[in-house]
Amino acid sequence: MILKNSMVLSVLTLVFAVGVSFGSHASHHEMEGNELAETTEEAIEKEFNAAEHALHHALDSYEFHFTDDIVIPLPVILWTDNGLVTFMSSEFHHDNDGHHIVERKGMKFVKFHEKIYQLEEGATAVAFDEEHHPTNAHKIILDFSLTKNAVTIFMVAILMLLVFFSAARFYKKGGVRAPRGIAGWVEPVVLFVNDVAKENIEGDKYKKFAPYLLTVFFFILFGNLLGLIPFLANPNMTGSISITLLLAMFTFIIQMVYSRKNFWGHIFAPPGVPVVLYPILIPIEIAGIFIKPAALMIRLFANITAGHIIVVSLISIIFVNQSAAWAGLSVPMTLFISTLEILVAFLQAYIFTMLSALFIGMAVETSHH
């Protein structure tokens, strides 16, 4: 059973990696603030803004930025009216106005807060309105660039393949010896997730959905843990609303595809309820179909993102007060929150998997208990 789940798990991991990588880049568009890039002189003179710094930390980016001298660029892949445009993010440079400009195929591209715009034909500089919105540039709609979140997703996929193929090889050899190494760690977790599926999905039906639930659990867990590594992902891939949306959509699609007559009967004809109340309850039940995956999406996104913003905010206390003495307060509190985030990484993976099993179990249930 473990070997079978491991193989299916690896295949589903690749589906997650390919599908989510194109959706992960959209999240930083939604989280972007109204203010755009400022000149170097203005940035120096401006007081440290902790809120702006924390929100900027939560954005995706086109590069891995370790220090001012150590930056790992990532490929920028754009589809424009003139076809495919590719270049490395390191080719963005500062001009005299402090804006990022790259010229390709007769087109000019600018980048503000990890968001790429294309300048209109004939424009040589970016013009802004009173609200600092560009007036002579438009967004790149089809942006397939490999951002930090996308790269992290592929790292998670590769890690899962290595872990589960290694565990599968151990069980393929047979024998009665106790599992050791990676297999010794994977087995109890797999059995735990199987128990979660068994408790929420009636009969033997849980076996059909166990590979998916195992994939979701380890995908979220590994993503959360990798996101705790400094400079790897900001904050991490599960802190991207588009990724949590895609995960919730998988659960929703499975729930709808495998739903039984009993599930729809409880929605359009709630048992034990007077018919006169149907006009009130039926719309509520229908709304609940979509509220459940929305709750999955928001819960995972909000909990993961909030922890990282709190950590950045606590560190920012030192710079807001411009005194190293505040480190005596902010550093211990940051250490506590960071430790708590390790627990949250496991907890959120469990909650998402458990609720997914619960929603699927409600849909495939043949009779009301």
N, C-alpha and C positions, 0 to 999 in steps of 0.2 A: 504493500500500500504506500509506504513511504517512497519507494523507488518510483512508482507510477506517478505520484503527486510531484515528485522532484522534476521529472522530465516535463510534465505538463506545465509545471511552475516556470521552468526555464523558457519554454516557448511563449507563455503569456507575458513573461518579463520583456521579451523583445517587442511584443505588441505595445506594451506600456511605453517603452523607451522611444519607439518610433512615433507613436501617436501623441505622446505628451510633449516631446521635444519641440514640435511645431506650435503647440498651444502655450508652452511656458513663457515664450517671449512676449505674449500679449499682456501679461500681468502688469509689467512695469508701465504700460501705457495708461492703465486705469489708476495707478497709484501716483502718477506724476502730479506735482503741484503746479500752480499757475505761474510761479516765478521761473524764469529761464536763466541761462548762464550770465554771469556778470564779469566784468573785467578784473584783471589781477589786482589792480590798485583798489577797486571797490571792495574786493574780497578781503584785502588786508585791513582796510579801514573799518569794515563792518564788524560789529560785535558778534561773538560766537552765539549762534542760534541752535540751542540744543534740540528743539523740536524738528527743525529743518534737517539737522544732521542725522537724527534718528530715522526720519522718514526716508532720507536719501540712502541710508544704510539698508533699508528694506527693499530698495529697487534692484532689479536685475541689471546686468552690465555686459558690455562687449569685451571685457578683458578681466583677467585676474590681477588685481592691484595689491601688491604686497607692501611696497614702499614707493617713494617717488622715483627711485632708480631701478626698481625691480617690478616690471609689469609684463605679464604674459598676454599678448594679443590673441584674439580669436577671429575666425573667419566671418566676414560680413557678406551675406548672400541676399541680394535684393532682386526683385523682378519689377522692371519698370516698363514704360511704353516702348523703350528701345531694346527690350530684351533683358537677358540676365546680366547682372553686374556683380562682380565679386572682388573683394580686396580684404586685406587684413585691417583690423581695427587700429593698428599702430599708425596707419597712414593718415588718420585724422590729426591735424595739426592746428595750432593756434595762429590766427592771423592778427593783424594790428587791432582788430576789434574784440579779440578774445573769443571768437567763435571758431568752431571746428569746420573745416572745409576740405572736401576731397573731390577731385574732378575725374570723371570717367565717361567715356563715350560722348563727350560734349555736354555732359550734365554735371551739375554741382550739388554736392550733398553736404548738409550740415547736421551736427549732432548737439542736442540740448538735453541734459539730464537723461542720458541713455535713450534718446528717442531720435530717430533719423528723419530729416526732412529733405525734400528735393527743391532746390531753388527754381523759380520760374525762369523761362528762357529769357536771356538778356540781362538777368539780375547779376550783379557783381558783389552784392553784400546783402545781409539780412535786414529787412525793415520791420519795425515793431509798432503795434498800436499802443494806446495808453495802458492797456492791461498786460503789456509785454508778450503779446501773442504775435507770431510772425505773420506778416500780411502778404509777403511775396514768396511763400514757400508752403508746400503741402506735405502731409505725412506720406510715408511709404506704406502702402496698404499690405503688399505681399513681401513680408520680411521674414526670410527663412534662416537668419543668422544663427550661428551657434553661440549662444550666450552662456553665462556662467551656470544658469539653471539647467539649460539643455545639456551641457557637458556633464554636470553632476548627475543627471538622469542616466546618461550612458555609463557613467562610473558605477551607479547603483546596479544597472543591468548586468554589467560585467562581473561585479562582485557577487551578485546572486547566482549567476551561471557558475562561477568558480566554486562557491560554497555548496550548491546543491548537486552539481556533477561530482564533486569530491565525496559528498555524503552518499550519493547513489552508487559510486564505485565500491564503497565500503560494504554496502548491503548486497551488491551484486556478487561479491566474493563468497557470500554465505557464511556459515559458521554460527556458533552459539556464543561466541565471546561478546563481552560487553562492548558497546560502541565507545570509541576513543577519538580524541581530536575533534575535528569539525563535526563528525557524525554524533559524537557524544553531546555536543551543544545543540545540534539541530533536532535530534529526536524528541527531547522533552517539549521543545517549543512547537514542533509539528503536532505532537499528541495533544498539547494544550489547545491549539487552534482547532483540531478535529473535535475535541470535546465541546468547544464553543459552538461549532456547527451542529453537532449532534443534539445539543440542548435546545437549539432554536429552530431546527428543521426536523419535522416529524419523520419517523421511520428511518428507512435507509436512503431517503432522498438526499440526505446531507452529503453522501459520497459523491454525488454529481457536482456539487458546488464547493466541495473542500479544496480542490486545486485553485479555484479563483480566490477563495478566502485566504488561502495560504499566500498566494501571490500578493494580494493587497496588504496583508499584515507585514510581510518581510519588505515589500517595496516601501511602505511608509516608515517602517522601523529603520531600515538602512539609510533612507533619505534623511530622516530626522537626526540620526547619529552623525552622518557625514556633515550635516549642516551645523553641527556644534564645533567643527574644526574651523579655527579662525582663517579668514581670507578665502575659504573654499566656496561658499555660497552665501549670499545675503538675502534673507537670513538662511534659508535653504529652500529646496524645491517645494516642500509641502507648505512653505510660507507664501507660495504663489497661488493666487485665487484661480488661475486657469487650470493648474494641475489638480487642485482639489476638486474643481468642477468636473474635470474629466473622470476622476476616480468615482465621484458620486454618480456621474452619468452611466458608468459601467454597471454599478449596482442597480440603478433605475431601469436600464435596458434589460438586464437579466430578470428583474422583478416582473416587468411587463411581459416579456417573452414567455416565461414559465408560469404565469399566473393562471389560476384555476377558476372554475365557475363559482366556487364558494367565496373566493376573494371579491369578485365583482358583485356577488349577491349581497355581501355585507355593505357594499358601497351604495348600490341603487335600491336595495330593500333591506335596510337595517333591521335585524330580528328583534322582536320584543318592543318595537317602537310604534306608536299610533301612526296611521297613515297620514293624519293631518300634519304631522311634524316632518314628513318627508321633504317638502319644499325647503325646509330649513337645514335639515341634516345632510341631504344629498349633496348640495353645493359645498358643505364643509368637508364631507368625505372626499369629494373630488379634489378639492384644494389640498387635502392632506396627502394625496398621491404625489404632488409636486413639492410640498413642504418638507417631506421626509428627506429626499436627496439634497434639498437646499440646506437643511439642518446639518447633514453630513459634511457638505462643502464648507459652510461657514464655521462650524465648530472646529474642524481641523485647521483651517486657515487662521482663524482668530487666535487660537491657543498658541500655535507655533510662532506666529508673527509677534504677538504681544510679549512673549518671553524675551525675544531678541531686542525689541525696542526698549524694554525695561533695562536690559543690560547696558545698552548704549547710553540711555538716559542717566543711569547711575554713574557711569564713567564721565559723562559730560559735566557732572557737578564740579569736578576739579577745574575744568576750563571755564565754566560759567563764573565761578568765584575767583578764578585766577590765583589759586593757592594750592600748593601741593599738600598742605595739611589736611585738606578734605579727603585725601586718599585713605586716611585712617578710617573713614566712614564708608566711602564709596566702594573701595576694593573688597572689604569683607562682605558687604551686601551683594556685590557683583558675584563673588565666589559662591554665596548661598544660592542666588538665583540660577547661576550656571549649573550648580549641582542639582537643583530642582528641575532644570530643563532635561537632564538625563532621565529622570523619572517620567517627565511629561512625554518624552520621546517614545517610551514603551507604552505609557498609558494611552496616548492618542492612537497608536497603532491598534491596541486592543479594543478601544471604544469604537473606532471606525469599523473594525472587523466584526465585532459583536453586533452592532446596529445593522450592518449589512446582512449578517446572517438572520437577524430578527425580521427585517423587512422581506427578505427572500422567503423565509419560513412562513410568514403571513400570506404571501402570494401563492405558495404551492400547497398550502394546507387544504386537505380534502373535506374536512368537517370541522365545525367549531367546537373547541374544548373550553 
